[in-house]
């Protein structure tokens, strides 16, 4: 590939902080709140003009899973947040599976209010583009470089929490990551109005895996797909996920197999999934019953990426850890979502439901080779199967609280991320309402 050499230039340092959180999605905004509440001067960077990430820009709903077989397994800031959503009419939190449908606009408002009330400096419309690594200490990030309408800017920091969803900071710092040879497919979520929701078998994802609430719709799509007359699809999942209103549903059905960290493939994913969205809507309108008069309200801000980079951490979560289930001396969050693998080669979803929640250790949030970088969200260190359970929003939020708290404690105690006392971290998390 041909290349050019960019001339050297001075980059203004616009902030100097204890902790910088890169990414304002479910993991990121919770991490920022946790860091600030634990006493750290905190800066939050987000590429969109609002917070919420996959939930608000991607219309991924409901927020899963707060419960396991009726037992609450996520607490702390994530629960505080959804309870405030519900208080404002922006969420329903009484589903036994702990799956929380929500209103994206209320989500944005509450997240941004909580962040502002915590005194956190936020830079929206800002993309992480590079890192400066200490020449004397390999892997130590001293500055995060961002790009926005003001140009290129740098943020000086003691600790970094990468909540980008794609381990962008970790990768740009030269720390080890891995990508599956065949990642799970991308999907574009969208919302429909004009649906006779009273005729739907259910508006909620079943708590125990026994529901087959859109079997007829799926079988009709499969017949057309087998005849070569229908695009690749998943589900379809047609629920109250990112909408709560009567007559509306959110739909997760499109599929595109490709790399979520390749600009050309992401672009093709947008073209293909948006065209396929219209084909799915037209198909649904042709079916008798609840979807006959449906119409497209809107689609996600961008295609949703399930699977991209994951870090090589001090510990890698495995399928056996999830199924055992295992708890660890440094457990900092619980997971309970089924092992949920969407095939990139066909229209199949492989689900393994769990009877109990499992622990996620702090070491899975610590990249190998750095003393001041942590991650939270779906980039935690995990095998394909463990990742397929850990990647959902409520778990990512719990990991965000753990990582943000840890970064602030490292700053306060003047220790590196791998040297942080796990007992102190766990004690602090429990004191803040987390369930570990």
PyMOL commands that set and color helices and strands:
alter all, ss='L'
color gray80, all
select helices_A, chain A and resi 26-37+76-87+104-117+168-172+197-199+215-226+263-285+319-324+362-365+384-390+393-413+417-419+422-431
alter helices_A, ss='H'
color red, helices_A
select strands_A, chain A and resi 12-22+42-45+67-68+71-72+91-92+101-102+121-123+127-133+141-148+151-162+177-179+189-193+233-239+249-254+295-299+309-311+331-335+339-342+349-352+358-361+373-375
alter strands_A, ss='S'
color yellow, strands_A
deselect
rebuild
show_as cartoon
